[in-house]
């Protein structure tokens, strides 16, 4: 098979949770540009609809729906509706997550900690189970979880400007959980032709971050720049397409080499 064909997703169906903004939007765009029909889903259905409309105006195949990925029934309904409408599910990108704000240790909230774990680890588990039920029957599928460099590294408090709220301690625990959950899911599901990999982004700031902090992050990164959402498009294309057929159980860090030191 030619390498161009390995990345061709024409006729395939993919889901991107949290696909209406920032990293999720770039991932959804990547798969749609490869020819897939992409379903973007999040609690903010109206935002997903705006993005889907934007993509369709460019000739891409994209649908939008509302779904809270921490609610098992909603995720099961999402997958059932997709299979009923399209007859297949080829890729599921477990991108939706987040962090509940909390004070730094030793004053962090236990409730915030568990809510953050729920938003990331539990939601990923729920989504993988729903997708895997379909993929097991098909005999193939691509599942991509979304971790973070925070899933395997601590934080340097000296980097941050006064008043900037760093990711909560629960986020580090949760993303670490996603990374290792991915490894065992790959072991569990491999015999059914399903690959499971984790994509762990580095520093990809949202708009509005303090310029001083941005400069510090750039200087800390060997490639001497911060990431942008589009930096994830190639990685997600690899892991979600036929090109990634023999890649499974991996944590792919896309971080400008942040994690090498």
C-alpha positions in Angstrom: 0.0 0.0 0.0 1.3 3.5 -0.9 2.0 5.7 2.0 -0.6 8.2 0.8 -3.2 5.4 1.0 -2.1 4.6 4.6 -3.4 8.0 5.7 -6.6 7.9 3.6 -9.7 7.8 5.9 -12.3 8.1 3.2 -15.4 6.1 4.1 -14.3 5.8 7.8 -16.1 7.2 10.7 -14.4 8.9 13.7 -15.6 10.5 16.9 -13.7 13.3 18.6 -15.0 14.2 22.1 -14.4 17.8 23.1 -14.0 18.5 19.4 -15.5 22.0 19.5 -12.5 23.9 20.6 -8.7 24.2 20.9 -6.9 20.8 20.7 -10.1 18.8 19.9 -11.0 21.0 17.0 -7.5 20.5 15.4 -7.8 16.8 15.8 -11.3 16.7 14.2 -10.0 18.9 11.4 -7.1 16.5 10.7 -9.3 13.4 10.4 -11.9 15.3 8.3 -9.2 16.5 6.0 -8.1 12.8 5.5 -11.6 12.0 4.3 -13.3 10.7 7.4 -16.8 11.5 8.5 -16.1 13.1 11.9 -18.6 13.4 14.7 -17.6 16.0 17.3 -19.3 15.8 20.7 -19.2 17.7 23.9 -21.5 19.2 26.6 -21.5 22.4 24.6 -23.5 21.2 21.6 -23.9 24.6 20.2 -20.1 25.1 19.9 -19.8 21.7 18.2 -22.5 22.7 15.7 -20.6 25.9 14.9 -17.4 24.0 14.2 -19.2 21.3 12.2 -20.8 24.0 10.1 -17.5 25.7 9.5 -16.0 22.4 8.3 -18.9 21.5 6.1 -18.5 24.9 4.3 -15.0 23.7 3.4 -16.4 20.4 1.9 -15.5 18.3 4.9 -17.8 15.7 6.4 -18.6 16.6 10.0 -21.5 16.2 12.4 -22.1 17.6 15.9 -23.9 16.3 18.9 -24.1 16.9 22.6 -22.7 14.4 25.1 -21.4 14.5 28.6 -18.6 11.9 28.6 -18.8 11.3 32.3 -22.3 9.9 31.9 -22.2 6.3 30.6 -25.8 6.4 29.2 -25.1 9.4 27.1 -21.9 7.9 25.7 -23.6 4.6 24.9 -26.4 6.5 23.2 -23.8 8.5 21.2 -22.1 5.4 19.9 -25.4 3.6 19.2 -26.7 6.5 17.1 -23.5 6.7 15.1 -23.5 3.0 14.3 -27.2 3.1 13.4 -26.6 6.1 11.1 -23.3 5.0 9.5 -23.0 1.3 10.2 -19.5 1.5 11.6 -17.1 3.2 14.0 -13.4 3.3 13.0 -11.8 5.7 15.4 -12.7 7.2 18.7 -10.6 10.1 20.1 -11.1 10.5 23.9 -10.2 14.1 24.0 -12.8 15.6 26.4 -11.4 16.3 29.9 -10.3 19.2 32.0 -9.3 20.3 35.5 -11.3 21.6 38.3 -9.6 24.7 39.9 -8.2 24.1 43.3 -5.6 25.5 45.7 -2.1 24.1 45.5 -1.0 21.4 47.9 -1.4 21.2 50.9 -4.6 23.1 50.6 -6.1 21.4 47.6 -9.7 20.3 47.7 -10.4 16.5 47.8 -13.7 17.1 45.9 -11.8 19.0 43.2 -9.3 16.2 43.0 -11.9 13.5 42.5 -13.9 15.6 40.0 -10.8 16.1 37.9 -10.1 12.3 38.0 -13.7 11.7 36.9 -13.4 14.2 34.0 -10.3 12.5 32.6 -9.9 8.9 33.8 -13.5 7.8 34.2 -14.7 9.6 31.0 -11.9 7.9 29.0 -12.9 4.5 30.5 -16.5 5.0 29.6 -15.8 6.1 26.1 -13.4 3.3 25.4 -15.9 0.7 26.6 -18.6 2.0 24.4 -16.4 2.2 21.3 -14.8 -1.2 22.0 -18.1 -3.0 22.0 -18.6 -1.9 18.4 -14.9 -2.4 17.3 -14.7 -5.9 18.8 -17.6 -7.0 16.5 -16.0 -5.3 13.5 -12.6 -6.8 14.2 -10.8 -3.5 13.9 -10.6 0.0 15.3 -8.4 2.8 16.5 -8.8 4.3 20.0 -6.7 7.4 21.0 -6.8 8.6 24.5 -5.5 12.1 25.4 -3.0 12.5 28.2 -0.5 15.3 28.8 3.2 15.7 29.6 1.7 16.3 33.1 0.9 12.6 33.1 4.5 11.7 33.4 6.2 14.8 34.8 5.8 17.1 37.7 5.7 20.9 37.5 8.3 23.6 38.1 6.5 26.3 40.1 9.3 28.8 39.2 8.0 28.9 35.6 4.7 30.5 36.5 4.0 34.2 36.8 2.2 35.6 39.9 -1.5 35.0 39.8 -1.3 32.3 37.1 -3.3 29.2 38.2 -1.4 26.1 37.4 -3.1 22.8 36.6 -4.4 21.3 39.8 -2.7 18.3 41.5 -5.7 16.2 40.5 -4.9 16.9 36.8 -1.4 15.4 37.1 -2.8 12.3 38.8 -5.6 12.0 36.3 -3.4 12.3 33.2 -1.0 9.8 34.7 -3.9 7.5 35.1 -4.9 7.9 31.4 -1.4 7.1 30.2 -1.3 3.7 32.1 -5.0 3.0 31.4 -4.0 3.2 27.8 -1.3 0.6 28.1 -3.6 -2.0 29.7 -6.4 -1.3 27.3 -4.0 -2.0 24.4 -3.2 -5.4 26.0 -6.9 -6.1 26.6 -8.1 -5.2 23.1 -5.2 -6.1 20.9 -6.5 -9.5 20.1 -9.6 -7.9 18.5 -7.6 -5.8 16.0 -8.0 -2.7 18.1 -5.1 -0.3 18.7 -5.1 1.9 21.8 -2.6 4.8 22.1 -2.2 7.9 24.1 -1.4 11.3 22.7 0.2 13.5 25.3 0.5 17.2 24.2 3.1 19.6 25.7 2.6 23.3 26.2 -0.1 24.5 23.9 -1.4 27.7 25.6 -4.9 29.0 25.0 -5.3 32.7 24.0 -4.9 35.3 26.7 -1.9 33.8 28.6 0.5 36.3 30.2 3.3 37.1 27.6 5.9 36.7 30.3 4.8 33.2 31.0 4.7 32.4 27.3 8.3 33.6 27.0 9.4 31.4 29.9 7.7 28.4 28.4 9.4 29.0 25.1 12.8 29.2 26.7 12.1 26.0 28.6 11.3 24.2 25.3 14.3 22.8 23.2 12.5 23.8 20.0 12.2 27.4 21.4 8.5 27.9 20.7 5.2 27.0 22.3 2.9 24.6 20.5 -0.2 25.4 18.6 -3.2 23.1 18.2 -2.2 22.3 14.6 0.9 20.6 15.9 -1.2 17.7 16.9 -2.7 17.1 13.4 0.0 14.8 12.2 0.2 12.7 15.3 -3.6 12.1 15.4 -3.5 11.3 11.7 -0.9 8.6 12.4 -2.6 7.0 15.4 -6.2 7.1 14.0 -5.6 6.0 10.4 -4.4 2.7 8.8 -0.9 4.1 9.0 -0.9 3.3 12.7 -1.9 -0.4 12.3 1.1 -1.8 14.3 1.4 1.0 16.9 -0.4 0.2 20.1 0.0 0.8 23.8 2.2 3.9 23.3 2.3 7.3 24.9 3.2 9.7 22.1 4.5 13.0 23.5 4.1 15.9 21.1 5.8 18.6 23.2 8.6 20.2 21.3 11.1 18.1 23.3 9.9 19.6 26.6 10.2 16.2 28.3 13.8 15.4 27.3 15.2 17.3 30.3 
